[in-house]
């Protein structure tokens, strides 16, 4: 291990590979900032460029830099204009955008940058030390455990439901699960609920639904209520960029917990940064008490730091199954696997032995990459946040333009634009009726994976008995129940305490 580590150090710190790190981080950050453009498309485009480099280490360092750079920079559009174009930054918008509306865009971007850097760095350290060991743990997870993981993800709806909104949140989750059933499934190659529209055979696109749920309603709200845009924010003045010592102490434990949790979730093939960000947010909201819990969804620094640390750590963790098992954990790592094959590198348990320079140089480059990303993003925050100084008459068309372009690029057909407008109008009406939209998106993102893994488990085990046969599945489902029940128990205890206080006051 030490010999391979020293070999990786000399490879990663060569002048050419340092340029690859910086170039990958720059490209990834820029792509991540644009709503609707994710790392998958740009990595696919850059594979021919990477192959021409010739050196497998340099090529993979470049592509890896693009990947975690896009995750790092993806929070920008979520925070500033409520347009999460990447699934893993949806949870960032829940508290990031409310902070922007309070005139704290600079502080929100600073917290996101620090949390992203910390999550990525801790993830890289864990990857270096525990990669071989965690690869064997990942092999213990089968369809039954992945089904249970999806249920744990869905249990996070309790974290996105405000006071008295649990029934509405459940309705939105069911609506998201229903939307996930549109199109063909992995197990049954038959179109469902497409209405005879060929463009829907592959299902609804995430980018289309995310833009329809967040970006489009926000633009329509600014049009319908011009006073709102004038009364909120800082009037274009970028202030409050630094975080205080008290705020640093507040978010430090959150970043530590979610970096570790996010990394462990990222290690599991098929889980990925999206589930890590949702679970990170849900866990921190359940751990919060009193006024801190009430701030979630309204501009909580904890609510912003948790998903950012979790998704960046999970992004790093996803390289464990990719490099040590040759198993892609997401669409992006599947494209990276294709790039490895194109570079004549065979990922798997022998990679550390056969190609130690490739394995260790990629891991070490992640340390360097996170430093580069922090150095790039922190000085640029005042300039990035100045997008809020753009007059609303120009900003609204800007939001609409990137919303439409992002939806069109995803599937390259006009049907997506019609779906975007239709779903956007419905989402706007739901917001007027005070329905929470995040549970719908959670249901949609996890619905297809939930269905596929449940159907596969039923086929393998011949019925639902697999739940009782696999202890790990039972443990994960018990954890999901705990996530749902805990907030209810907490509110019940709170009502009991308040009732006792009221009784004592009446007695006096």
C-alpha positions as CSV (number, residue, x, y, z in Angstrom):
1,X,0.0,0.0,0.0
2,X,2.8,2.4,0.9
3,X,4.7,1.7,-2.3
4,X,1.5,2.3,-4.3
5,X,0.8,5.5,-2.4
6,X,4.3,6.9,-3.1
7,X,3.9,6.0,-6.8
8,X,0.5,7.7,-6.8
9,X,2.0,10.8,-5.2
10,X,4.7,11.2,-7.9
11,X,2.1,10.6,-10.6
12,X,-0.6,13.0,-9.2
13,X,1.9,15.8,-8.6
14,X,3.4,15.8,-12.1
15,X,3.0,19.1,-13.9
16,X,0.7,17.6,-16.5
17,X,-1.6,15.9,-14.0
18,X,-1.8,19.0,-11.9
19,X,-3.0,20.8,-15.0
20,X,-5.6,18.0,-15.6
21,X,-6.9,18.5,-12.0
22,X,-7.2,22.3,-12.4
23,X,-8.8,22.0,-15.9
24,X,-11.3,19.3,-14.8
25,X,-12.3,21.3,-11.7
26,X,-12.8,24.5,-13.8
27,X,-14.9,22.8,-16.5
28,X,-16.9,20.9,-13.9
29,X,-17.6,23.9,-11.7
30,X,-18.8,26.0,-14.7
31,X,-21.0,23.1,-16.0
32,X,-22.4,22.6,-12.4
33,X,-23.3,26.2,-12.1
34,X,-25.5,26.1,-15.2
35,X,-29.0,24.8,-14.4
36,X,-30.0,21.8,-16.5
37,X,-26.4,20.8,-17.4
38,X,-25.0,17.9,-15.3
39,X,-21.7,16.0,-15.2
40,X,-23.0,13.1,-17.2
41,X,-23.3,15.0,-20.5
42,X,-20.0,16.8,-20.2
43,X,-18.1,13.7,-19.2
44,X,-19.6,11.8,-22.1
45,X,-18.5,14.6,-24.5
46,X,-15.0,14.6,-23.0
47,X,-14.3,10.9,-23.2
48,X,-12.7,11.3,-26.7
49,X,-10.6,14.1,-25.4
50,X,-9.5,12.0,-22.5
51,X,-8.6,9.0,-24.7
52,X,-6.3,11.2,-26.9
53,X,-4.3,12.1,-23.8
54,X,-2.9,8.6,-23.8
55,X,-1.9,8.4,-20.1
56,X,-4.7,6.6,-18.2
57,X,-3.9,8.4,-15.0
58,X,-4.1,11.9,-16.5
59,X,-7.2,11.1,-18.4
60,X,-9.0,9.7,-15.3
61,X,-7.8,12.6,-13.2
62,X,-9.3,15.0,-15.7
63,X,-12.7,13.2,-15.8
64,X,-12.8,12.8,-12.0
65,X,-12.1,16.5,-11.6
66,X,-15.0,17.3,-13.9
67,X,-17.3,15.0,-11.9
68,X,-16.7,16.3,-8.4
69,X,-16.2,19.8,-9.7
70,X,-19.8,19.7,-11.1
71,X,-21.1,18.4,-7.8
72,X,-19.2,21.2,-6.0
73,X,-20.5,23.9,-8.3
74,X,-24.0,22.6,-8.7
75,X,-25.1,24.3,-5.5
76,X,-24.8,27.8,-7.1
77,X,-27.9,27.7,-9.3
78,X,-29.9,26.0,-6.5
79,X,-29.0,28.7,-4.0
80,X,-29.2,31.8,-6.3
81,X,-32.2,31.1,-8.6
82,X,-33.8,27.9,-7.1
83,X,-32.9,25.9,-10.2
84,X,-31.3,22.6,-9.2
85,X,-30.2,21.1,-12.5
86,X,-28.4,18.1,-10.8
87,X,-30.4,15.7,-8.6
88,X,-27.8,15.8,-5.8
89,X,-28.3,19.5,-5.3
90,X,-32.1,19.5,-4.9
91,X,-31.8,19.4,-1.1
92,X,-29.4,22.4,-1.2
93,X,-32.2,24.6,-2.6
94,X,-34.5,23.9,0.4
95,X,-32.5,26.2,2.7
96,X,-30.0,27.8,0.3
97,X,-32.7,29.7,-1.7
98,X,-34.5,31.0,1.4
99,X,-31.2,32.4,2.6
100,X,-30.8,34.2,-0.7
101,X,-34.3,35.7,-0.4
102,X,-33.2,37.0,3.1
103,X,-30.2,38.8,1.5
104,X,-27.7,36.2,2.6
105,X,-26.6,34.8,-0.8
106,X,-23.0,35.4,0.0
107,X,-23.1,33.6,3.3
108,X,-25.1,30.7,1.7
109,X,-22.5,30.3,-1.0
110,X,-19.6,30.4,1.6
111,X,-21.2,27.7,3.7
112,X,-21.9,25.6,0.6
113,X,-18.3,25.9,-0.5
114,X,-16.8,25.1,3.0
115,X,-19.2,22.1,3.4
116,X,-18.5,20.8,-0.1
117,X,-14.7,21.1,0.5
118,X,-14.9,19.4,3.9
119,X,-17.1,16.6,2.6
120,X,-14.9,16.0,-0.4
121,X,-11.7,16.1,1.6
122,X,-13.0,13.8,4.4
123,X,-14.3,11.5,1.7
124,X,-10.9,11.3,0.0
125,X,-9.2,10.5,3.3
126,X,-11.7,7.7,4.0
127,X,-11.3,6.5,0.4
128,X,-7.5,6.2,0.8
129,X,-7.7,4.3,4.1
130,X,-10.8,2.1,3.7
131,X,-11.3,1.5,0.0
132,X,-10.3,-2.2,0.0
133,X,-12.3,-3.0,3.1
134,X,-15.4,-1.1,2.0
135,X,-15.4,-2.9,-1.4
136,X,-16.1,-6.2,0.4
137,X,-19.0,-4.5,2.4
138,X,-20.5,-3.2,-0.8
139,X,-20.7,-6.7,-2.1
140,X,-23.0,-7.7,0.8
141,X,-25.7,-5.4,-0.6
142,X,-28.1,-7.0,-3.1
143,X,-31.5,-6.0,-4.5
144,X,-33.3,-6.5,-1.2
145,X,-30.9,-4.1,0.6
146,X,-31.2,-1.6,-2.2
147,X,-35.0,-1.7,-2.0
148,X,-34.7,-1.0,1.8
149,X,-32.3,1.8,1.1
150,X,-34.9,3.4,-1.3
151,X,-37.5,3.1,1.5
152,X,-35.1,4.8,3.9
153,X,-34.8,7.6,1.3
154,X,-38.6,7.9,1.0
155,X,-38.9,8.1,4.8
156,X,-37.1,11.5,4.5
157,X,-40.5,13.0,3.5
158,X,-41.1,13.6,7.2
159,X,-38.2,16.1,7.2
160,X,-39.8,18.1,4.4
161,X,-43.3,18.3,5.9
162,X,-44.0,21.4,8.0
163,X,-46.4,21.6,10.8
164,X,-49.7,20.0,9.8
165,X,-48.4,19.2,6.3
166,X,-47.7,15.4,6.7
167,X,-50.8,14.4,4.8
168,X,-49.9,16.8,2.0
169,X,-46.3,15.5,1.9
170,X,-47.6,12.0,1.6
171,X,-49.9,12.9,-1.3
172,X,-47.0,14.6,-3.0
173,X,-44.7,11.6,-2.5
174,X,-47.4,9.3,-4.0
175,X,-47.7,11.6,-6.9
176,X,-43.9,11.4,-7.5
177,X,-44.0,7.6,-7.3
178,X,-46.8,7.6,-9.9
179,X,-44.8,9.9,-12.2
180,X,-41.9,7.4,-11.9
181,X,-44.0,4.6,-13.3
182,X,-44.3,6.4,-16.7
183,X,-42.3,4.6,-19.4
184,X,-40.5,1.3,-19.7
185,X,-38.9,-0.4,-16.7
186,X,-35.6,-2.3,-16.5
187,X,-37.4,-5.6,-15.9
188,X,-40.4,-5.3,-18.1
189,X,-39.7,-3.8,-21.5
190,X,-43.2,-2.5,-22.0
191,X,-44.4,1.1,-22.2
192,X,-46.8,2.2,-19.4
193,X,-48.9,5.3,-19.0
194,X,-47.4,7.0,-22.0
195,X,-50.7,7.8,-23.7
196,X,-49.3,6.6,-27.0
197,X,-46.6,9.3,-27.0
198,X,-43.3,7.8,-28.2
199,X,-41.2,10.4,-26.4
200,X,-42.5,9.2,-23.0
201,X,-41.3,5.6,-23.5
202,X,-38.1,6.3,-21.7
203,X,-40.0,8.1,-18.9
204,X,-40.0,11.7,-17.6
205,X,-36.6,13.3,-17.4
206,X,-35.3,14.4,-14.0
207,X,-34.1,17.8,-15.3
208,X,-37.6,18.5,-16.7
209,X,-39.4,17.7,-13.5
210,X,-36.8,19.5,-11.3
211,X,-37.1,22.7,-13.4
212,X,-40.9,22.4,-13.4
213,X,-41.0,22.0,-9.6
214,X,-38.6,24.8,-8.6
215,X,-37.3,27.2,-11.3
216,X,-40.4,27.7,-13.4
217,X,-42.7,28.4,-10.5
218,X,-40.2,30.8,-9.0
219,X,-40.1,32.8,-12.3
220,X,-43.9,32.8,-12.5
221,X,-44.1,34.0,-8.8
222,X,-41.8,36.9,-9.6
223,X,-44.0,37.8,-12.6
224,X,-47.3,37.4,-10.7
225,X,-46.0,39.3,-7.6
226,X,-43.5,42.0,-8.6
227,X,-43.6,43.5,-5.0
228,X,-42.1,40.2,-3.7
229,X,-39.0,40.5,-5.7
230,X,-38.5,44.1,-4.6
231,X,-39.1,43.5,-0.9
232,X,-36.8,40.5,-0.6
233,X,-33.0,40.2,-0.9
234,X,-30.4,42.8,-0.5
235,X,-31.2,45.0,-3.5
236,X,-28.2,43.8,-5.4
237,X,-25.7,44.5,-2.6
238,X,-23.6,41.5,-1.7
239,X,-23.0,41.6,2.0
240,X,-22.4,39.1,4.8
241,X,-19.9,36.9,3.0
242,X,-18.2,35.6,6.1
243,X,-19.5,33.2,8.7
244,X,-19.1,33.9,12.4
245,X,-17.3,31.8,14.9
246,X,-20.7,30.8,16.4
247,X,-22.0,29.8,13.0
248,X,-18.8,27.8,12.3
249,X,-19.3,25.9,15.6
250,X,-23.0,25.3,14.6
251,X,-22.2,23.7,11.2
252,X,-18.9,21.9,12.1
253,X,-20.6,18.8,13.7
254,X,-23.1,18.6,10.9
255,X,-20.4,18.6,8.3
256,X,-18.4,15.9,10.2
257,X,-21.4,13.6,10.6
258,X,-22.7,14.0,7.0
259,X,-19.3,13.7,5.4
260,X,-19.0,10.2,7.0
261,X,-22.6,9.2,6.4
262,X,-22.5,10.5,2.8
263,X,-19.3,8.7,2.0
264,X,-20.7,5.4,3.3
265,X,-23.9,5.8,1.2
266,X,-21.8,6.7,-1.8
267,X,-19.8,3.4,-1.4
268,X,-23.0,1.4,-2.1
269,X,-23.5,0.9,-5.8
270,X,-26.8,2.4,-6.9
271,X,-27.2,4.7,-3.9
272,X,-25.2,7.8,-4.8
273,X,-25.1,11.5,-3.9
274,X,-28.8,12.1,-4.3
275,X,-29.9,9.7,-1.6
276,X,-27.0,10.9,0.5
277,X,-28.1,14.5,0.3
278,X,-31.7,13.7,1.1
279,X,-30.8,11.5,4.0
280,X,-28.3,14.0,5.3
281,X,-30.9,16.7,5.4
282,X,-33.5,14.4,7.0
283,X,-31.2,13.1,9.7
284,X,-30.0,16.6,10.7
285,X,-33.6,18.0,10.8
286,X,-34.6,15.1,13.1
287,X,-31.5,15.7,15.3
288,X,-32.3,19.4,15.6
289,X,-34.6,20.6,18.4
290,X,-37.0,23.4,19.1
291,X,-36.3,26.6,17.1
292,X,-33.4,25.0,15.2
293,X,-35.8,22.4,13.7
294,X,-38.3,25.1,12.9
295,X,-35.7,26.9,10.8
296,X,-35.2,24.0,8.4
297,X,-36.7,25.0,5.1
298,X,-36.6,28.7,6.0
299,X,-32.9,29.4,5.8
300,X,-31.1,27.1,8.2
301,X,-27.3,26.9,7.9
302,X,-27.4,23.4,9.2
303,X,-30.0,22.5,6.5
304,X,-27.6,23.9,3.8
305,X,-24.4,22.4,5.1
306,X,-25.8,18.9,5.6
307,X,-26.7,18.0,1.9
308,X,-23.6,19.8,0.6
309,X,-21.2,17.8,2.8
310,X,-23.1,14.6,2.1
311,X,-23.3,14.8,-1.7
312,X,-19.6,15.7,-2.1
313,X,-18.5,12.9,0.2
314,X,-20.8,10.5,-1.6
315,X,-19.4,11.5,-4.9
316,X,-15.9,10.5,-3.6
317,X,-17.3,7.3,-2.1
318,X,-18.8,6.3,-5.4
319,X,-15.2,5.7,-6.7
320,X,-14.9,2.7,-4.2
321,X,-17.2,0.3,-6.2
322,X,-16.0,1.8,-9.5
323,X,-12.3,1.3,-9.0
324,X,-12.2,-1.8,-6.7
325,X,-15.2,-3.8,-8.1
326,X,-15.8,-2.4,-11.5
327,X,-19.4,-1.6,-10.5
328,X,-20.8,1.8,-11.5
329,X,-23.0,3.2,-8.7
330,X,-24.7,5.9,-10.9
331,X,-25.1,7.1,-14.5
332,X,-22.0,9.3,-14.2
333,X,-19.8,6.5,-12.8
334,X,-21.2,4.2,-15.5
335,X,-19.8,6.7,-18.1
336,X,-16.5,6.8,-16.2
337,X,-16.4,3.0,-16.3
338,X,-16.7,3.3,-20.1
339,X,-13.9,5.7,-20.1
340,X,-11.7,3.3,-18.1
341,X,-12.5,0.5,-20.7
342,X,-11.6,2.9,-23.5
343,X,-8.3,3.6,-21.8
344,X,-7.5,-0.2,-21.5
345,X,-7.8,-0.1,-17.7
346,X,-9.7,-2.9,-16.1
347,X,-11.3,-1.9,-12.8
348,X,-11.6,-4.5,-10.1
349,X,-9.9,-6.0,-7.1
350,X,-6.6,-6.4,-9.1
351,X,-6.5,-2.7,-10.0
352,X,-4.5,-1.7,-6.9
353,X,-1.9,-4.4,-7.8
354,X,-1.8,-4.2,-11.6
355,X,-2.2,-0.4,-12.0
356,X,-1.2,1.2,-8.7
357,X,-0.2,4.5,-10.3
358,X,-3.7,4.9,-11.8
359,X,-5.5,3.9,-8.6
360,X,-3.6,6.0,-6.1
361,X,-3.0,9.0,-8.3
362,X,-6.8,9.4,-8.8
363,X,-7.4,9.3,-5.0
364,X,-4.6,11.7,-4.2
365,X,-5.8,14.0,-7.0
366,X,-9.0,14.4,-5.1
367,X,-7.2,16.1,-2.2
368,X,-5.6,18.5,-4.7
369,X,-8.9,18.9,-6.6
370,X,-10.8,19.9,-3.4
371,X,-8.2,22.5,-2.6
372,X,-8.4,23.9,-6.2
373,X,-12.2,24.0,-6.0
374,X,-12.1,25.9,-2.7
375,X,-9.5,28.3,-4.1
376,X,-11.6,28.9,-7.2
377,X,-14.9,29.3,-5.5
378,X,-14.3,31.3,-2.4
379,X,-12.8,34.4,-4.1
380,X,-15.4,34.3,-6.8
381,X,-18.4,34.3,-4.4
382,X,-18.9,38.1,-4.4
383,X,-18.9,38.0,-8.3
384,X,-21.1,34.9,-8.6
385,X,-23.6,36.4,-6.1
386,X,-23.9,39.6,-8.2
387,X,-26.3,37.7,-10.5
388,X,-28.8,38.9,-7.9
389,X,-28.0,42.5,-8.8
390,X,-29.5,41.9,-12.2
391,X,-32.9,43.7,-12.5
392,X,-35.8,41.2,-12.2
393,X,-37.0,42.2,-15.7
394,X,-33.8,40.7,-17.0
395,X,-33.3,37.9,-14.5
396,X,-36.8,36.3,-15.1
397,X,-36.1,35.8,-18.9
398,X,-32.6,34.5,-17.9
399,X,-34.2,31.9,-15.5
400,X,-36.8,30.9,-18.2
401,X,-34.1,30.6,-20.9
402,X,-31.9,28.2,-18.9
403,X,-35.0,26.3,-17.7
404,X,-36.2,25.7,-21.3
405,X,-32.7,25.0,-22.6
406,X,-31.8,22.6,-19.8
407,X,-35.0,20.6,-20.4
408,X,-34.5,20.5,-24.1
409,X,-30.9,19.4,-24.0
410,X,-31.7,16.5,-21.6
411,X,-33.9,14.6,-24.1
412,X,-33.4,16.7,-27.3
413,X,-37.1,16.8,-28.2
414,X,-39.8,19.5,-28.1
415,X,-42.1,17.2,-26.0
416,X,-40.0,18.0,-23.0
417,X,-40.8,21.7,-23.3
418,X,-44.5,21.0,-23.4
419,X,-44.1,18.7,-20.3
420,X,-42.1,21.4,-18.6
421,X,-44.7,24.1,-19.1
422,X,-47.6,21.9,-18.1
423,X,-45.9,20.6,-15.0
424,X,-44.6,24.1,-14.1
425,X,-48.2,25.5,-14.1
426,X,-49.4,22.6,-12.0
427,X,-46.4,23.1,-9.6
428,X,-47.2,26.8,-9.3
429,X,-50.9,26.1,-8.4
430,X,-49.7,23.5,-5.8
431,X,-47.4,26.2,-4.3
432,X,-50.3,28.6,-4.0
433,X,-52.2,25.8,-2.2
434,X,-49.2,25.4,0.2
435,X,-48.3,21.9,-0.9
436,X,-44.7,20.9,-0.3
437,X,-43.0,20.1,-3.6
438,X,-39.7,18.4,-2.5
439,X,-41.5,15.1,-1.5
440,X,-42.8,14.8,-5.1
441,X,-39.3,15.1,-6.5
442,X,-38.0,12.6,-3.9
443,X,-40.7,10.1,-4.9
444,X,-39.9,10.5,-8.5
445,X,-36.1,10.1,-8.1
446,X,-36.4,7.0,-5.9
447,X,-39.5,5.5,-7.4
448,X,-37.9,3.7,-10.4
449,X,-35.1,2.3,-8.3
450,X,-37.5,1.2,-5.6
451,X,-39.7,-0.6,-8.1
452,X,-36.9,-2.3,-10.0
453,X,-35.2,-3.6,-6.8
454,X,-38.4,-4.7,-5.2
455,X,-39.5,-6.6,-8.4
456,X,-36.0,-8.2,-8.7
457,X,-36.1,-9.3,-5.0
458,X,-39.5,-10.8,-5.4
459,X,-38.3,-12.8,-8.5
460,X,-35.2,-14.1,-6.7
461,X,-36.9,-15.0,-3.4
462,X,-40.3,-16.0,-4.8
463,X,-42.3,-13.5,-2.7
464,X,-42.1,-10.8,0.0
465,X,-40.4,-13.3,2.4
466,X,-37.0,-11.7,1.5
467,X,-37.7,-9.0,4.1
468,X,-37.6,-11.5,6.9
469,X,-34.8,-13.6,5.4
470,X,-32.2,-10.8,5.2
471,X,-31.3,-9.2,8.6
472,X,-29.7,-6.1,6.9
473,X,-32.9,-5.5,5.0
474,X,-34.9,-5.6,8.2
475,X,-32.5,-3.3,9.9
476,X,-32.7,-0.7,7.1
477,X,-36.5,-0.9,7.1
478,X,-36.6,-0.5,10.9
479,X,-34.4,2.6,10.5
480,X,-36.9,4.0,7.9
481,X,-39.8,3.5,10.3
482,X,-37.7,5.3,13.0
483,X,-37.2,8.3,10.7
484,X,-41.0,8.5,10.1
485,X,-42.1,7.9,13.7
486,X,-39.5,10.0,15.5
487,X,-40.8,13.5,14.4
488,X,-44.3,12.4,15.5
489,X,-43.2,11.2,18.9
490,X,-41.2,14.4,19.4
491,X,-44.2,16.6,18.6
492,X,-46.4,14.5,20.8
493,X,-44.0,14.9,23.7
494,X,-43.9,18.7,23.1
495,X,-47.7,18.9,23.2
496,X,-47.7,16.9,26.5
497,X,-45.2,19.3,28.0
498,X,-47.1,22.3,26.9
499,X,-50.4,20.8,28.2
500,X,-48.8,20.2,31.6
501,X,-47.5,23.8,31.7
502,X,-50.9,25.1,30.8
503,X,-52.5,23.0,33.5
504,X,-50.1,24.3,36.1
505,X,-50.8,27.9,35.0
506,X,-54.6,27.3,35.3
507,X,-54.1,25.8,38.8
508,X,-52.1,28.9,39.9
